[in-house]
Amino acid sequence: MATKAMNIKMDEERLADIKSVATVFHMSMTDVVMDALDEYLAKMKNDPFYRLTVNVEDASEEETREILGELDTLSDDDLQIASVKHFNV
C-alpha cells in the first residue's frame, strides 16, 4: 500500500502523551496514531448514520434533512440489522 506524508497540528501536551504511550509500548508515534485512527474509524463506520448515508452522495439539502429527520425518530431496536442479503451481479 502506498503511503503519503501529512502534517498535523496538535498541542504539545497531546504530543507528549502520544510519545509517552509509544515509548512504553515500544511503538512509533505514527503507529500509536494509526491504531487510534483505525479504532475510531471502525466505530464511526458502525454508526447507523454513517451506514445509512454513506452511499447517498448526491442527496439534496432537502433530502438530507428528510433522512436525518427519519433517523432521529428511530429507536436503537429500529437501527439493529435484522438480516443481510448479498446479491452478486
PDB file as gemmi writes it, atoms N, CA and C in Angstrom:
CRYST1    1.000    1.000    1.000  90.00  90.00  90.00 P 1                      
ATOM      1  N   MET A   1       0.843  -1.174   0.000  1.00  0.00           N  
ATOM      2  CA  MET A   1       0.000   0.000   0.000  1.00  0.00           C  
ATOM      3  C   MET A   1       0.890   1.239   0.000  1.00  0.00           C  
ATOM      4  N   ALA A   2       0.583   2.179  -0.852  1.00  0.00           N  
ATOM      5  CA  ALA A   2       1.343   3.423  -0.910  1.00  0.00           C  
ATOM      6  C   ALA A   2       1.017   4.289   0.308  1.00  0.00           C  
ATOM      7  N   THR A   3       2.004   5.007   0.764  1.00  0.00           N  
ATOM      8  CA  THR A   3       1.787   5.911   1.892  1.00  0.00           C  
ATOM      9  C   THR A   3       2.113   7.326   1.469  1.00  0.00           C  
ATOM     10  N   LYS A   4       1.479   8.268   2.121  1.00  0.00           N  
ATOM     11  CA  LYS A   4       1.734   9.688   1.890  1.00  0.00           C  
ATOM     12  C   LYS A   4       1.994  10.345   3.233  1.00  0.00           C  
ATOM     13  N   ALA A   5       2.811  11.360   3.209  1.00  0.00           N  
ATOM     14  CA  ALA A   5       3.106  12.119   4.424  1.00  0.00           C  
ATOM     15  C   ALA A   5       2.105  13.265   4.539  1.00  0.00           C  
ATOM     16  N   MET A   6       1.767  13.600   5.780  1.00  0.00           N  
ATOM     17  CA  MET A   6       0.903  14.758   6.013  1.00  0.00           C  
ATOM     18  C   MET A   6       1.318  15.414   7.312  1.00  0.00           C  
ATOM     19  N   ASN A   7       0.977  16.655   7.471  1.00  0.00           N  
ATOM     20  CA  ASN A   7       1.274  17.394   8.694  1.00  0.00           C  
ATOM     21  C   ASN A   7       0.007  17.546   9.500  1.00  0.00           C  
ATOM     22  N   ILE A   8       0.133  17.361  10.808  1.00  0.00           N  
ATOM     23  CA  ILE A   8      -0.996  17.551  11.716  1.00  0.00           C  
ATOM     24  C   ILE A   8      -0.539  18.494  12.814  1.00  0.00           C  
ATOM     25  N   LYS A   9      -1.343  19.473  13.117  1.00  0.00           N  
ATOM     26  CA  LYS A   9      -1.036  20.379  14.217  1.00  0.00           C  
ATOM     27  C   LYS A   9      -1.807  19.918  15.448  1.00  0.00           C  
ATOM     28  N   MET A  10      -1.103  19.804  16.569  1.00  0.00           N  
ATOM     29  CA  MET A  10      -1.758  19.486  17.835  1.00  0.00           C  
ATOM     30  C   MET A  10      -0.939  20.088  18.956  1.00  0.00           C  
ATOM     31  N   ASP A  11      -1.584  20.237  20.104  1.00  0.00           N  
ATOM     32  CA  ASP A  11      -0.900  20.882  21.221  1.00  0.00           C  
ATOM     33  C   ASP A  11       0.219  19.994  21.763  1.00  0.00           C  
ATOM     34  N   GLU A  12       1.159  20.637  22.419  1.00  0.00           N  
ATOM     35  CA  GLU A  12       2.342  19.929  22.913  1.00  0.00           C  
ATOM     36  C   GLU A  12       1.992  18.872  23.951  1.00  0.00           C  
ATOM     37  N   GLU A  13       0.984  19.110  24.756  1.00  0.00           N  
ATOM     38  CA  GLU A  13       0.584  18.144  25.779  1.00  0.00           C  
ATOM     39  C   GLU A  13       0.115  16.834  25.146  1.00  0.00           C  
ATOM     40  N   ARG A  14      -0.669  16.942  24.092  1.00  0.00           N  
ATOM     41  CA  ARG A  14      -1.141  15.739  23.396  1.00  0.00           C  
ATOM     42  C   ARG A  14       0.035  15.004  22.753  1.00  0.00           C  
ATOM     43  N   LEU A  15       0.945  15.741  22.146  1.00  0.00           N  
ATOM     44  CA  LEU A  15       2.128  15.116  21.555  1.00  0.00           C  
ATOM     45  C   LEU A  15       2.954  14.390  22.609  1.00  0.00           C  
ATOM     46  N   ALA A  16       3.085  15.002  23.779  1.00  0.00           N  
ATOM     47  CA  ALA A  16       3.830  14.359  24.868  1.00  0.00           C  
ATOM     48  C   ALA A  16       3.132  13.072  25.310  1.00  0.00           C  
ATOM     49  N   ASP A  17       1.788  13.084  25.366  1.00  0.00           N  
ATOM     50  CA  ASP A  17       1.036  11.877  25.721  1.00  0.00           C  
ATOM     51  C   ASP A  17       1.263  10.765  24.703  1.00  0.00           C  
ATOM     52  N   ILE A  18       1.220  11.114  23.435  1.00  0.00           N  
ATOM     53  CA  ILE A  18       1.437  10.124  22.379  1.00  0.00           C  
ATOM     54  C   ILE A  18       2.844   9.548  22.486  1.00  0.00           C  
ATOM     55  N   LYS A  19       3.824  10.418  22.685  1.00  0.00           N  
ATOM     56  CA  LYS A  19       5.211   9.961  22.796  1.00  0.00           C  
ATOM     57  C   LYS A  19       5.387   9.044  24.001  1.00  0.00           C  
ATOM     58  N   SER A  20       4.749   9.394  25.125  1.00  0.00           N  
ATOM     59  CA  SER A  20       4.847   8.585  26.341  1.00  0.00           C  
ATOM     60  C   SER A  20       4.271   7.189  26.126  1.00  0.00           C  
ATOM     61  N   VAL A  21       3.080   7.124  25.521  1.00  0.00           N  
ATOM     62  CA  VAL A  21       2.452   5.826  25.242  1.00  0.00           C  
ATOM     63  C   VAL A  21       3.303   5.030  24.264  1.00  0.00           C  
ATOM     64  N   ALA A  22       3.794   5.680  23.230  1.00  0.00           N  
ATOM     65  CA  ALA A  22       4.612   4.998  22.230  1.00  0.00           C  
ATOM     66  C   ALA A  22       5.873   4.411  22.869  1.00  0.00           C  
ATOM     67  N   THR A  23       6.488   5.165  23.764  1.00  0.00           N  
ATOM     68  CA  THR A  23       7.707   4.689  24.428  1.00  0.00           C  
ATOM     69  C   THR A  23       7.428   3.469  25.288  1.00  0.00           C  
ATOM     70  N   VAL A  24       6.365   3.522  26.081  1.00  0.00           N  
ATOM     71  CA  VAL A  24       6.031   2.408  26.969  1.00  0.00           C  
ATOM     72  C   VAL A  24       5.768   1.128  26.181  1.00  0.00           C  
ATOM     73  N   PHE A  25       5.077   1.252  25.051  1.00  0.00           N  
ATOM     74  CA  PHE A  25       4.705   0.080  24.261  1.00  0.00           C  
ATOM     75  C   PHE A  25       5.687  -0.222  23.124  1.00  0.00           C  
ATOM     76  N   HIS A  26       6.825   0.484  23.111  1.00  0.00           N  
ATOM     77  CA  HIS A  26       7.857   0.277  22.091  1.00  0.00           C  
ATOM     78  C   HIS A  26       7.268   0.386  20.684  1.00  0.00           C  
ATOM     79  N   MET A  27       6.522   1.460  20.497  1.00  0.00           N  
ATOM     80  CA  MET A  27       5.893   1.734  19.204  1.00  0.00           C  
ATOM     81  C   MET A  27       6.369   3.098  18.708  1.00  0.00           C  
ATOM     82  N   SER A  28       6.194   3.320  17.429  1.00  0.00           N  
ATOM     83  CA  SER A  28       6.446   4.662  16.911  1.00  0.00           C  
ATOM     84  C   SER A  28       5.209   5.513  17.188  1.00  0.00           C  
ATOM     85  N   MET A  29       5.406   6.813  17.189  1.00  0.00           N  
ATOM     86  CA  MET A  29       4.260   7.708  17.375  1.00  0.00           C  
ATOM     87  C   MET A  29       3.259   7.525  16.235  1.00  0.00           C  
ATOM     88  N   THR A  30       3.764   7.264  15.041  1.00  0.00           N  
ATOM     89  CA  THR A  30       2.882   7.030  13.893  1.00  0.00           C  
ATOM     90  C   THR A  30       1.994   5.811  14.137  1.00  0.00           C  
ATOM     91  N   ASP A  31       2.584   4.740  14.674  1.00  0.00           N  
ATOM     92  CA  ASP A  31       1.799   3.532  14.943  1.00  0.00           C  
ATOM     93  C   ASP A  31       0.707   3.787  15.979  1.00  0.00           C  
ATOM     94  N   VAL A  32       1.016   4.566  17.005  1.00  0.00           N  
ATOM     95  CA  VAL A  32       0.014   4.898  18.024  1.00  0.00           C  
ATOM     96  C   VAL A  32      -1.141   5.667  17.383  1.00  0.00           C  
ATOM     97  N   VAL A  33      -0.802   6.664  16.590  1.00  0.00           N  
ATOM     98  CA  VAL A  33      -1.842   7.482  15.940  1.00  0.00           C  
ATOM     99  C   VAL A  33      -2.650   6.637  14.958  1.00  0.00           C  
ATOM    100  N   MET A  34      -1.977   5.796  14.170  1.00  0.00           N  
ATOM    101  CA  MET A  34      -2.686   4.972  13.190  1.00  0.00           C  
ATOM    102  C   MET A  34      -3.615   3.971  13.874  1.00  0.00           C  
ATOM    103  N   ASP A  35      -3.154   3.346  14.965  1.00  0.00           N  
ATOM    104  CA  ASP A  35      -4.011   2.411  15.698  1.00  0.00           C  
ATOM    105  C   ASP A  35      -5.249   3.122  16.244  1.00  0.00           C  
ATOM    106  N   ALA A  36      -5.037   4.318  16.792  1.00  0.00           N  
ATOM    107  CA  ALA A  36      -6.165   5.085  17.325  1.00  0.00           C  
ATOM    108  C   ALA A  36      -7.133   5.469  16.213  1.00  0.00           C  
ATOM    109  N   LEU A  37      -6.605   5.880  15.069  1.00  0.00           N  
ATOM    110  CA  LEU A  37      -7.469   6.233  13.934  1.00  0.00           C  
ATOM    111  C   LEU A  37      -8.240   5.028  13.423  1.00  0.00           C  
ATOM    112  N   ASP A  38      -7.571   3.880  13.335  1.00  0.00           N  
ATOM    113  CA  ASP A  38      -8.256   2.662  12.880  1.00  0.00           C  
ATOM    114  C   ASP A  38      -9.430   2.331  13.795  1.00  0.00           C  
ATOM    115  N   GLU A  39      -9.196   2.413  15.101  1.00  0.00           N  
ATOM    116  CA  GLU A  39     -10.255   2.111  16.067  1.00  0.00           C  
ATOM    117  C   GLU A  39     -11.403   3.123  15.964  1.00  0.00           C  
ATOM    118  N   TYR A  40     -11.066   4.407  15.850  1.00  0.00           N  
ATOM    119  CA  TYR A  40     -12.091   5.454  15.757  1.00  0.00           C  
ATOM    120  C   TYR A  40     -12.890   5.326  14.463  1.00  0.00           C  
ATOM    121  N   LEU A  41     -12.211   5.097  13.359  1.00  0.00           N  
ATOM    122  CA  LEU A  41     -12.919   4.978  12.073  1.00  0.00           C  
ATOM    123  C   LEU A  41     -13.840   3.764  12.051  1.00  0.00           C  
ATOM    124  N   ALA A  42     -13.403   2.648  12.632  1.00  0.00           N  
ATOM    125  CA  ALA A  42     -14.262   1.464  12.705  1.00  0.00           C  
ATOM    126  C   ALA A  42     -15.517   1.779  13.506  1.00  0.00           C  
ATOM    127  N   LYS A  43     -15.359   2.497  14.612  1.00  0.00           N  
ATOM    128  CA  LYS A  43     -16.511   2.891  15.436  1.00  0.00           C  
ATOM    129  C   LYS A  43     -17.448   3.804  14.646  1.00  0.00           C  
ATOM    130  N   MET A  44     -16.903   4.784  13.959  1.00  0.00           N  
ATOM    131  CA  MET A  44     -17.727   5.721  13.195  1.00  0.00           C  
ATOM    132  C   MET A  44     -18.428   5.028  12.029  1.00  0.00           C  
ATOM    133  N   LYS A  45     -17.754   4.097  11.378  1.00  0.00           N  
ATOM    134  CA  LYS A  45     -18.361   3.394  10.256  1.00  0.00           C  
ATOM    135  C   LYS A  45     -19.465   2.447  10.707  1.00  0.00           C  
ATOM    136  N   ASN A  46     -19.464   2.091  11.976  1.00  0.00           N  
ATOM    137  CA  ASN A  46     -20.525   1.238  12.519  1.00  0.00           C  
ATOM    138  C   ASN A  46     -21.734   2.061  12.971  1.00  0.00           C  
ATOM    139  N   ASP A  47     -21.583   3.370  13.028  1.00  0.00           N  
ATOM    140  CA  ASP A  47     -22.674   4.256  13.437  1.00  0.00           C  
ATOM    141  C   ASP A  47     -23.811   4.174  12.414  1.00  0.00           C  
ATOM    142  N   PRO A  48     -25.059   4.080  12.887  1.00  0.00           N  
ATOM    143  CA  PRO A  48     -26.199   3.978  11.958  1.00  0.00           C  
ATOM    144  C   PRO A  48     -26.271   5.135  10.961  1.00  0.00           C  
ATOM    145  N   PHE A  49     -25.941   6.339  11.386  1.00  0.00           N  
ATOM    146  CA  PHE A  49     -25.984   7.481  10.466  1.00  0.00           C  
ATOM    147  C   PHE A  49     -25.040   7.253   9.291  1.00  0.00           C  
ATOM    148  N   TYR A  50     -23.835   6.822   9.583  1.00  0.00           N  
ATOM    149  CA  TYR A  50     -22.858   6.558   8.509  1.00  0.00           C  
ATOM    150  C   TYR A  50     -23.350   5.447   7.594  1.00  0.00           C  
ATOM    151  N   ARG A  51     -23.782   4.347   8.205  1.00  0.00           N  
ATOM    152  CA  ARG A  51     -24.203   3.193   7.404  1.00  0.00           C  
ATOM    153  C   ARG A  51     -25.382   3.535   6.495  1.00  0.00           C  
ATOM    154  N   LEU A  52     -26.274   4.412   6.956  1.00  0.00           N  
ATOM    155  CA  LEU A  52     -27.453   4.736   6.153  1.00  0.00           C  
ATOM    156  C   LEU A  52     -27.203   5.835   5.137  1.00  0.00           C  
ATOM    157  N   THR A  53     -26.132   6.594   5.292  1.00  0.00           N  
ATOM    158  CA  THR A  53     -25.911   7.719   4.384  1.00  0.00           C  
ATOM    159  C   THR A  53     -24.644   7.608   3.551  1.00  0.00           C  
ATOM    160  N   VAL A  54     -23.802   6.615   3.798  1.00  0.00           N  
ATOM    161  CA  VAL A  54     -22.517   6.524   3.101  1.00  0.00           C  
ATOM    162  C   VAL A  54     -22.691   6.434   1.588  1.00  0.00           C  
ATOM    163  N   ASN A  55     -23.729   5.803   1.122  1.00  0.00           N  
ATOM    164  CA  ASN A  55     -23.931   5.641  -0.319  1.00  0.00           C  
ATOM    165  C   ASN A  55     -24.829   6.703  -0.929  1.00  0.00           C  
ATOM    166  N   VAL A  56     -25.196   7.684  -0.134  1.00  0.00           N  
ATOM    167  CA  VAL A  56     -26.067   8.760  -0.623  1.00  0.00           C  
ATOM    168  C   VAL A  56     -25.198   9.986  -0.855  1.00  0.00           C  
ATOM    169  N   GLU A  57     -24.490   9.995  -1.982  1.00  0.00           N  
ATOM    170  CA  GLU A  57     -23.546  11.072  -2.250  1.00  0.00           C  
ATOM    171  C   GLU A  57     -24.191  12.316  -2.836  1.00  0.00           C  
ATOM    172  N   ASP A  58     -25.245  12.150  -3.586  1.00  0.00           N  
ATOM    173  CA  ASP A  58     -25.813  13.284  -4.309  1.00  0.00           C  
ATOM    174  C   ASP A  58     -27.168  13.712  -3.768  1.00  0.00           C  
ATOM    175  N   ALA A  59     -27.409  13.543  -2.475  1.00  0.00           N  
ATOM    176  CA  ALA A  59     -28.681  13.944  -1.893  1.00  0.00           C  
ATOM    177  C   ALA A  59     -28.740  15.464  -1.806  1.00  0.00           C  
ATOM    178  N   SER A  60     -29.911  16.008  -2.108  1.00  0.00           N  
ATOM    179  CA  SER A  60     -30.092  17.451  -1.988  1.00  0.00           C  
ATOM    180  C   SER A  60     -30.170  17.820  -0.516  1.00  0.00           C  
ATOM    181  N   GLU A  61     -30.120  19.109  -0.217  1.00  0.00           N  
ATOM    182  CA  GLU A  61     -30.220  19.560   1.172  1.00  0.00           C  
ATOM    183  C   GLU A  61     -31.560  19.145   1.780  1.00  0.00           C  
ATOM    184  N   GLU A  62     -32.628  19.235   0.993  1.00  0.00           N  
ATOM    185  CA  GLU A  62     -33.954  18.830   1.471  1.00  0.00           C  
ATOM    186  C   GLU A  62     -33.992  17.323   1.759  1.00  0.00           C  
ATOM    187  N   GLU A  63     -33.415  16.521   0.853  1.00  0.00           N  
ATOM    188  CA  GLU A  63     -33.379  15.071   1.068  1.00  0.00           C  
ATOM    189  C   GLU A  63     -32.551  14.719   2.304  1.00  0.00           C  
ATOM    190  N   THR A  64     -31.444  15.417   2.497  1.00  0.00           N  
ATOM    191  CA  THR A  64     -30.599  15.185   3.664  1.00  0.00           C  
ATOM    192  C   THR A  64     -31.366  15.486   4.946  1.00  0.00           C  
ATOM    193  N   ARG A  65     -32.088  16.613   4.994  1.00  0.00           N  
ATOM    194  CA  ARG A  65     -32.897  16.967   6.174  1.00  0.00           C  
ATOM    195  C   ARG A  65     -33.960  15.900   6.427  1.00  0.00           C  
ATOM    196  N   GLU A  66     -34.575  15.400   5.349  1.00  0.00           N  
ATOM    197  CA  GLU A  66     -35.606  14.377   5.489  1.00  0.00           C  
ATOM    198  C   GLU A  66     -35.011  13.084   6.057  1.00  0.00           C  
ATOM    199  N   ILE A  67     -33.858  12.675   5.538  1.00  0.00           N  
ATOM    200  CA  ILE A  67     -33.196  11.464   6.036  1.00  0.00           C  
ATOM    201  C   ILE A  67     -32.834  11.624   7.503  1.00  0.00           C  
ATOM    202  N   LEU A  68     -32.241  12.761   7.859  1.00  0.00           N  
ATOM    203  CA  LEU A  68     -31.853  12.992   9.251  1.00  0.00           C  
ATOM    204  C   LEU A  68     -33.064  13.036  10.166  1.00  0.00           C  
ATOM    205  N   GLY A  69     -34.162  13.599   9.692  1.00  0.00           N  
ATOM    206  CA  GLY A  69     -35.392  13.637  10.483  1.00  0.00           C  
ATOM    207  C   GLY A  69     -35.913  12.234  10.746  1.00  0.00           C  
ATOM    208  N   GLU A  70     -35.865  11.387   9.741  1.00  0.00           N  
ATOM    209  CA  GLU A  70     -36.303   9.998   9.913  1.00  0.00           C  
ATOM    210  C   GLU A  70     -35.386   9.245  10.871  1.00  0.00           C  
ATOM    211  N   LEU A  71     -34.089   9.467  10.750  1.00  0.00           N  
ATOM    212  CA  LEU A  71     -33.136   8.794  11.640  1.00  0.00           C  
ATOM    213  C   LEU A  71     -33.352   9.190  13.093  1.00  0.00           C  
ATOM    214  N   ASP A  72     -33.694  10.446  13.327  1.00  0.00           N  
ATOM    215  CA  ASP A  72     -33.911  10.919  14.697  1.00  0.00           C  
ATOM    216  C   ASP A  72     -35.096  10.232  15.364  1.00  0.00           C  
ATOM    217  N   THR A  73     -36.039   9.737  14.573  1.00  0.00           N  
ATOM    218  CA  THR A  73     -37.231   9.113  15.154  1.00  0.00           C  
ATOM    219  C   THR A  73     -37.045   7.626  15.437  1.00  0.00           C  
ATOM    220  N   LEU A  74     -35.936   7.048  14.962  1.00  0.00           N  
ATOM    221  CA  LEU A  74     -35.716   5.611  15.121  1.00  0.00           C  
ATOM    222  C   LEU A  74     -35.153   5.291  16.507  1.00  0.00           C  
ATOM    223  N   SER A  75     -35.609   4.175  17.068  1.00  0.00           N  
ATOM    224  CA  SER A  75     -35.074   3.703  18.348  1.00  0.00           C  
ATOM    225  C   SER A  75     -33.848   2.830  18.081  1.00  0.00           C  
ATOM    226  N   ASP A  76     -33.148   2.472  19.139  1.00  0.00           N  
ATOM    227  CA  ASP A  76     -31.997   1.576  18.984  1.00  0.00           C  
ATOM    228  C   ASP A  76     -32.422   0.243  18.379  1.00  0.00           C  
ATOM    229  N   ASP A  77     -33.604  -0.251  18.761  1.00  0.00           N  
ATOM    230  CA  ASP A  77     -34.104  -1.505  18.191  1.00  0.00           C  
ATOM    231  C   ASP A  77     -34.350  -1.366  16.694  1.00  0.00           C  
ATOM    232  N   ASP A  78     -34.853  -0.201  16.276  1.00  0.00           N  
ATOM    233  CA  ASP A  78     -35.095   0.033  14.852  1.00  0.00           C  
ATOM    234  C   ASP A  78     -33.799   0.002  14.053  1.00  0.00           C  
ATOM    235  N   LEU A  79     -32.704   0.395  14.688  1.00  0.00           N  
ATOM    236  CA  LEU A  79     -31.435   0.515  13.989  1.00  0.00           C  
ATOM    237  C   LEU A  79     -30.626  -0.776  13.954  1.00  0.00           C  
ATOM    238  N   GLN A  80     -31.094  -1.806  14.633  1.00  0.00           N  
ATOM    239  CA  GLN A  80     -30.400  -3.089  14.611  1.00  0.00           C  
ATOM    240  C   GLN A  80     -30.600  -3.752  13.251  1.00  0.00           C  
ATOM    241  N   ILE A  81     -29.564  -4.382  12.758  1.00  0.00           N  
ATOM    242  CA  ILE A  81     -29.658  -5.088  11.479  1.00  0.00           C  
ATOM    243  C   ILE A  81     -30.346  -6.427  11.733  1.00  0.00           C  
ATOM    244  N   ALA A  82     -31.484  -6.623  11.089  1.00  0.00           N  
ATOM    245  CA  ALA A  82     -32.254  -7.841  11.284  1.00  0.00           C  
ATOM    246  C   ALA A  82     -31.772  -8.946  10.359  1.00  0.00           C  
ATOM    247  N   SER A  83     -31.370  -8.588   9.170  1.00  0.00           N  
ATOM    248  CA  SER A  83     -30.877  -9.584   8.237  1.00  0.00           C  
ATOM    249  C   SER A  83     -30.035  -8.887   7.164  1.00  0.00           C  
ATOM    250  N   VAL A  84     -29.228  -9.676   6.514  1.00  0.00           N  
ATOM    251  CA  VAL A  84     -28.381  -9.160   5.438  1.00  0.00           C  
ATOM    252  C   VAL A  84     -28.545 -10.088   4.245  1.00  0.00           C  
ATOM    253  N   LYS A  85     -28.727  -9.492   3.086  1.00  0.00           N  
ATOM    254  CA  LYS A  85     -28.812 -10.265   1.852  1.00  0.00           C  
ATOM    255  C   LYS A  85     -27.777  -9.724   0.889  1.00  0.00           C  
ATOM    256  N   HIS A  86     -27.005 -10.615   0.303  1.00  0.00           N  
ATOM    257  CA  HIS A  86     -25.993 -10.248  -0.670  1.00  0.00           C  
ATOM    258  C   HIS A  86     -26.449 -10.682  -2.050  1.00  0.00           C  
ATOM    259  N   PHE A  87     -26.286  -9.790  -3.016  1.00  0.00           N  
ATOM    260  CA  PHE A  87     -26.637 -10.101  -4.396  1.00  0.00           C  
ATOM    261  C   PHE A  87     -25.398  -9.933  -5.261  1.00  0.00           C  
ATOM    262  N   ASN A  88     -25.089 -10.930  -6.025  1.00  0.00           N  
ATOM    263  CA  ASN A  88     -23.980 -10.840  -6.988  1.00  0.00           C  
ATOM    264  C   ASN A  88     -24.566 -10.503  -8.342  1.00  0.00           C  
ATOM    265  N   VAL A  89     -23.990  -9.510  -8.959  1.00  0.00           N  
ATOM    266  CA  VAL A  89     -24.465  -9.078 -10.260  1.00  0.00           C  
ATOM    267  C   VAL A  89     -23.440  -9.397 -11.305  1.00  0.00           C  
TER     268      VAL A  89                                                      
END                                                                             
